[in-house]
């Protein structure tokens, strides 16, 4: 009997031990993984909370036990300052945030510095995920660096031309969402801007904000840098940095610089004070009827009426014109989500990106912040109309602008080139020195950038 009791006692102890171990094991397997997501906010507090809920719900629907902690990128500092803070996190090897937003300007620098984890994305993202990407969104192609995706695109942007069709209509100009008048050219646009502004007493023919001097899209468009004219051809657009020709004196560059300087000095349809304006300043001027044309990113289509009160019957958006071509010449912008290579929860971070890239999340962002999703199934008038009736009629307009958009020069010296262009071209545009001197300064600055990078390698 005693032996049987001992056996029973032993079996009970063994069973209890198994239950305890099983409980510990189950508890470990079922433990919630916490992921910190530093996301671009760019929307109202109310919409920010709604979007956070959408992403968290998507995570749950995927069957993942992941708690997402959202950290908004700082809105009280400039974009370069925000970029500097994120770079510091990466350089110092911090594991948080697990994933972060990054812009077109960050991408090449982050990749070459090892601040994005391509292996995690390629391993944990479903293979068919990449097939959804909008085929003509050129920023996506650049994201596939060396046949690897280092980040997931979630929005793109193109410059478009906003026109006051109520003013233009008085003088016989026809405006549709696909073109301005029947002769879409820079010369035709200049003539219309001068004629209408003079007849109507409108102070400005055309405005293009520069975000207080830090905005680069306008400068790259006017230079057509994305066609490679600055570097001897498109084959050198992405490098090799430190070993490529510098051709800032190419005829195409000189012609374009002269054409845009003329807008300020010869035709006098571009106000010099616009050099220091930001997007909101430009929208208010345009909405108040103080300009016939305005260059702005596509997000203005959804923001113009709320910001200025200008009804949609009085304006339209068309593809942006080039100084050298009748086609739109927008530069391609974009934002991505990337995984921190120091994260301790890489698989979970990828799953959060997957949840954030679900259709309901991206469609919500269209209306919340004018963020256009780079996924072909969503980029249709029908889908966009579900969340933004105002934007839907312009789906073809933006599609055409994307089609003609030039690639950005992704390289580790993107930021340095951008800063140089702004420093040189701002004073040139308003006549502080001529085009010839601007070209000389550009060439000297570009050579210095290339040489300094070559010494770092």
C-alpha positions in Angstrom: 0.0 0.0 0.0 2.8 2.3 1.0 4.5 1.6 -2.4 1.3 2.4 -4.2 0.9 5.6 -2.3 4.4 6.6 -3.1 3.8 5.9 -6.8 0.6 7.9 -6.7 2.4 10.7 -4.9 5.2 10.6 -7.5 2.6 10.6 -10.4 0.8 13.6 -8.9 4.0 15.5 -8.4 5.0 14.7 -12.0 1.6 15.7 -13.3 1.7 19.0 -11.3 5.2 19.7 -12.6 4.1 19.1 -16.1 1.1 21.4 -15.7 3.4 24.1 -14.2 5.9 23.7 -17.0 3.1 23.7 -19.6 1.7 26.8 -18.0 5.1 28.5 -18.2 5.5 27.4 -21.8 2.1 28.4 -22.8 2.5 31.7 -21.1 5.7 32.4 -23.0 4.2 31.4 -26.3 1.2 33.6 -25.7 3.1 36.6 -24.4 2.2 39.8 -26.1 5.0 41.3 -28.2 5.3 45.0 -28.0 6.4 46.9 -31.1 7.2 50.6 -31.1 6.2 52.3 -34.4 7.6 55.8 -35.0 5.1 57.0 -37.6 4.6 60.1 -39.7 1.6 61.9 -38.2 0.6 64.6 -40.6 -3.1 64.5 -39.7 -5.5 65.7 -37.0 -5.4 64.2 -33.5 -8.8 62.6 -34.1 -7.7 61.0 -37.3 -4.4 59.9 -35.7 -6.4 58.0 -33.0 -8.6 56.4 -35.7 -5.7 55.3 -37.8 -3.9 53.8 -34.8 -7.1 51.7 -34.0 -7.3 50.6 -37.6 -3.7 49.3 -37.6 -4.1 47.6 -34.2 -7.3 45.9 -35.3 -5.6 44.7 -38.5 -2.9 43.1 -36.4 -5.5 41.3 -34.4 -7.3 40.1 -37.5 -4.1 38.7 -38.8 -4.0 36.5 -35.7 -0.9 38.2 -34.2 -0.6 38.9 -30.5 1.2 42.2 -31.0 0.7 45.5 -29.1 1.6 48.5 -31.2 2.9 51.6 -29.4 2.7 54.5 -31.8 5.2 57.3 -31.5 4.4 60.3 -33.7 7.3 61.9 -35.5 7.9 65.3 -34.0 5.8 68.0 -35.7 7.4 70.9 -33.8 10.7 70.6 -35.8 11.7 70.7 -39.4 12.0 67.6 -41.5 15.8 67.7 -41.5 15.7 67.9 -37.7 13.3 64.9 -37.5 15.7 63.0 -39.9 18.6 63.8 -37.7 16.9 62.4 -34.6 16.0 59.2 -36.3 19.6 58.9 -37.7 20.9 59.3 -34.1 18.8 56.4 -32.9 20.2 54.2 -35.7 23.8 55.3 -35.2 23.8 54.6 -31.5 22.3 51.2 -32.0 19.1 51.7 -30.1 16.5 48.9 -30.5 13.5 51.3 -30.3 11.6 52.3 -32.3 11.3 48.8 -34.0 10.1 50.5 -37.2 10.0 54.0 -38.5 8.8 56.2 -41.3 11.3 57.6 -43.7 11.1 59.9 -46.7 12.5 59.9 -50.2 15.4 61.9 -48.9 16.4 59.3 -46.3 16.3 56.2 -48.3 19.8 55.9 -49.9 21.6 57.2 -46.8 19.8 54.7 -44.6 20.4 51.8 -46.9 24.1 52.5 -47.4 24.6 53.1 -43.7 22.9 49.8 -42.7 20.0 51.4 -40.9 17.3 49.3 -42.6 16.8 45.6 -42.4 16.1 44.1 -45.8 16.5 40.5 -44.6 13.6 40.8 -42.1 11.3 42.2 -44.7 12.2 39.6 -47.3 11.8 36.8 -44.8 8.6 37.7 -42.9 6.6 39.6 -45.5 4.2 37.4 -47.6 5.7 36.8 -51.1 2.7 38.1 -52.9 2.8 41.4 -51.0 5.2 43.0 -53.4 3.0 42.3 -56.4 0.5 44.9 -55.3 2.8 47.8 -55.9 1.7 50.4 -58.4 3.7 49.6 -61.5 4.5 53.2 -62.6 5.4 54.5 -59.2 9.1 54.9 -59.9 10.1 55.5 -56.2 9.1 51.9 -55.6 11.6 50.7 -58.1 14.3 52.6 -56.4 13.2 51.1 -53.1 14.2 47.7 -54.5 17.9 48.4 -53.9 20.1 45.6 -55.2 17.0 43.4 -55.8 16.1 43.7 -52.1 13.3 45.8 -50.5 14.7 47.7 -47.6 11.4 49.5 -46.9 7.7 49.3 -47.7 6.2 52.3 -49.6 2.9 53.5 -48.3 2.4 56.8 -50.0 3.7 58.7 -53.0 3.5 62.3 -54.0 3.8 64.3 -57.3 3.7 68.0 -58.0 0.6 69.2 -59.8 -0.4 72.6 -61.2 -3.4 74.2 -59.5 -5.4 76.7 -61.7 -8.1 79.3 -60.9 -10.5 78.2 -63.6 -13.0 80.8 -62.6 -10.5 83.6 -63.6 -9.1 81.8 -66.7 -12.6 81.0 -67.9 -13.4 84.7 -68.3 -10.7 84.9 -71.1 -11.6 81.8 -73.0 -9.1 79.4 -71.4 -10.4 75.8 -71.1 -9.4 73.8 -68.0 -9.9 70.1 -67.5 -8.5 67.7 -64.9 -6.1 66.5 -67.6 -4.7 69.7 -69.1 -4.8 73.4 -69.1 -6.0 74.8 -72.4 -5.4 73.0 -75.7 -1.7 74.0 -75.9 -0.1 72.7 -72.7 3.3 74.4 -72.7 5.3 76.6 -70.4 5.0 79.5 -72.9 1.2 79.2 -73.0 1.1 79.1 -69.2 3.2 82.3 -68.9 1.0 84.1 -71.5 -2.1 83.1 -69.6 -0.7 84.1 -66.2 0.4 87.5 -67.5 -2.9 88.3 -69.3 -5.2 87.2 -66.6 -3.3 88.7 -63.7 -3.1 92.1 -65.5 -6.8 92.1 -66.5 -8.1 91.0 -63.2 -5.6 93.0 -61.0 -4.3 89.7 -59.5 -0.9 90.4 -58.0 0.7 87.1 -58.9 0.5 85.0 -62.0 2.1 81.9 -60.5 3.3 80.9 -57.1 5.5 77.9 -56.0 6.2 77.6 -52.3 9.7 76.6 -51.2 8.8 75.7 -47.6 10.8 78.5 -46.1 13.8 77.6 -48.1 13.9 73.9 -47.2 11.6 72.6 -49.9 13.4 70.8 -52.7 10.8 69.5 -55.1 10.5 72.7 -57.0 14.2 73.0 -57.5 14.7 69.5 -58.8 11.8 69.9 -61.2 13.2 73.1 -62.7 16.7 71.4 -63.1 15.4 68.2 -64.5 18.1 66.6 -62.4 16.2 63.4 -62.5 17.0 63.0 -66.2 20.7 63.0 -65.2 21.7 66.2 -66.9 23.8 67.2 -63.9 25.8 64.0 -64.1 26.4 63.4 -67.8 23.3 61.2 -68.3 20.8 59.1 -66.5 23.1 56.1 -66.2 25.0 58.1 -63.5 21.9 59.3 -61.6 22.4 56.7 -58.8 26.2 56.7 -58.9 28.9 55.6 -58.6 29.2 58.6 -56.2 32.7 59.9 -56.2 33.4 58.6 -59.7 30.9 60.2 -62.1 31.0 63.2 -64.5 29.7 66.6 -63.4 27.9 68.4 -66.2 26.1 71.3 -64.5 27.0 73.4 -67.6 24.9 71.1 -69.9 22.7 73.1 -72.3 19.6 71.5 -70.8 20.5 72.8 -67.3 21.3 76.3 -68.6 18.1 76.6 -70.6 16.0 75.4 -67.7 17.6 77.7 -65.2 17.1 80.7 -67.5 13.5 79.8 -68.2 12.7 79.7 -64.5 14.7 82.8 -63.6 12.6 84.6 -66.3 9.5 83.8 -64.3 10.8 86.1 -61.5 12.7 88.8 -63.4 11.5 89.0 -67.0 7.9 88.0 -66.9 7.4 89.0 -63.3 4.7 86.5 -62.7 6.5 84.7 -59.8 6.8 86.8 -56.6 10.2 87.0 -55.0 8.7 86.7 -51.6 7.5 83.2 -52.4 11.0 82.0 -51.8 10.2 82.0 -48.1 6.6 80.8 -48.3 5.4 77.4 -47.1 2.6 75.3 -48.5 -0.1 76.9 -46.3 1.0 80.4 -47.3 0.7 79.5 -50.9 -2.7 77.9 -50.5 -4.1 81.0 -48.7 -2.8 83.3 -51.4 -4.3 81.1 -54.1 -7.6 80.7 -52.3 -7.9 84.5 -51.8 -7.6 85.0 -55.6 -4.1 86.5 -55.5 -2.6 84.1 -58.0 -3.8 82.5 -61.2 -1.6 79.3 -60.9 0.0 77.5 -58.1 2.5 74.6 -57.9 1.9 72.3 -55.0 2.0 68.6 -54.1 -1.1 66.4 -54.8 -2.2 66.6 -51.2 -3.5 70.1 -51.9 -6.4 68.6 -53.8 -8.0 67.4 -50.5 -6.7 70.3 -48.3 -7.3 73.4 -50.5 -11.0 73.8 -49.8 -10.8 73.1 -46.0 -7.8 75.5 -45.6 -9.0 78.4 -47.8 -12.8 77.9 -48.2 -12.3 78.0 -52.0 -15.1 75.9 -53.6 -14.1 73.2 -56.0 -16.0 74.9 -58.8 -13.4 77.7 -58.9 -10.2 75.7 -59.3 -8.8 72.6 -60.9 -5.6 70.6 -60.8 -3.6 69.5 -63.9 -0.3 67.8 -64.5 2.7 70.1 -63.9 4.5 71.6 -66.9 8.2 71.4 -67.6 10.3 74.3 -68.9 11.5 71.9 -71.6 8.6 69.6 -72.4 4.8 69.8 -72.9 4.5 66.9 -70.6 4.3 67.1 -66.8 7.6 67.0 -65.2 6.8 66.4 -61.5 9.5 65.0 -59.2 8.4 61.9 -57.4 8.2 62.0 -53.6 7.3 59.3 -51.2 7.3 57.8 -47.8 8.2 54.3 -46.6 8.1 52.2 -43.4 11.3 50.4 -42.6 12.5 48.0 -39.9 15.3 49.0 -37.4 18.1 46.5 -37.8 18.7 46.7 -34.0 15.1 45.8 -33.2 14.5 42.8 -30.9 11.2 42.1 -32.5 11.8 42.1 -36.2 9.2 39.6 -37.3 6.5 41.5 -35.3 7.7 44.8 -36.8 7.2 43.4 -40.3 3.7 42.2 -39.4 2.8 45.7 -38.1 4.0 47.1 -41.5 1.8 44.5 -43.2 -1.2 45.5 -41.1 -0.6 49.2 -41.8 -0.4 48.5 -45.5 -3.8 46.8 -45.6 -6.4 48.5 -47.9 -8.6 49.9 -45.1 -5.5 51.6 -43.5 -4.2 53.1 -46.7 -7.7 54.3 -47.9 -8.2 56.0 -44.6 -4.9 57.9 -45.0 -6.0 59.2 -48.4 -8.7 61.3 -46.7 -6.8 61.9 -43.4 -3.6 63.3 -45.0 -3.9 63.2 -48.8 -1.6 60.2 -48.8 -2.0 58.3 -52.1 -1.4 54.6 -51.8 1.1 53.0 -54.2 -1.0 50.0 -54.8 -2.7 49.5 -58.1 -5.9 47.9 -56.8 -6.6 51.0 -54.7 -5.5 53.7 -57.2 -8.8 53.9 -59.0 -11.5 56.6 -59.1 -14.0 54.1 -57.7 -11.9 53.1 -54.6 -10.8 56.7 -53.9 -14.4 57.9 -54.2 -15.3 55.7 -51.2 -13.1 57.9 -48.9 -12.6 61.1 -50.8 -15.2 62.2 -53.4 -13.2 65.4 -53.9 -10.0 63.5 -54.9 -11.7 60.9 -57.1 -12.1 63.0 -60.3 -8.3 63.6 -60.2 -7.3 60.0 -60.1 -6.4 60.2 -63.8 -4.7 63.5 -63.4 -2.4 62.2 -60.7 -1.9 59.0 -62.7 -0.7 61.1 -65.7 1.5 63.2 -63.4 3.1 60.0 -62.1 3.6 58.6 -65.6 5.6 61.7 -66.6 7.4 62.1 -63.3 11.1 61.8 -63.1 13.0 59.7 -60.7 14.8 61.2 -57.7 18.6 60.8 -57.6 18.8 58.2 -54.8 22.3 58.2 -53.6 24.2 58.6 -50.3 24.7 62.3 -51.1 21.1 63.2 -51.8 20.9 65.5 -48.9 24.1 67.3 -49.7 23.0 67.8 -53.3 19.6 69.1 -52.2 21.2 71.6 -49.8 23.6 72.8 -52.5 20.8 73.4 -55.1 18.8 75.4 -52.6 21.8 77.5 -51.6 22.8 78.3 -55.2 19.4 78.6 -56.9 17.5 80.7 -54.4 19.6 83.8 -54.9 19.9 83.2 -58.6 16.1 83.1 -59.1 15.7 86.5 -57.6 18.6 88.1 -59.5 21.4 88.2 -57.0 23.6 86.7 -59.7 23.2 85.4 -63.2 22.7 81.9 -64.6 26.4 81.6 -65.6 27.6 82.2 -62.1 25.0 79.8 -60.7 26.3 77.1 -63.0 29.8 77.7 -61.9 28.8 77.5 -58.2 26.8 74.4 -58.8 29.7 72.6 -60.6 32.2 73.6 -57.9 29.8 72.5 -55.1 29.0 69.2 -56.8 32.6 68.3 -57.3 33.3 69.0 -53.7 30.5 66.7 -52.6 31.7 63.9 -54.8 35.3 64.3 -53.7 34.4 64.3 -50.0 32.3 61.2 -50.4 35.1 59.5 -52.2 37.5 60.2 -49.3 35.0 58.7 -46.8 34.8 55.4 -48.7 
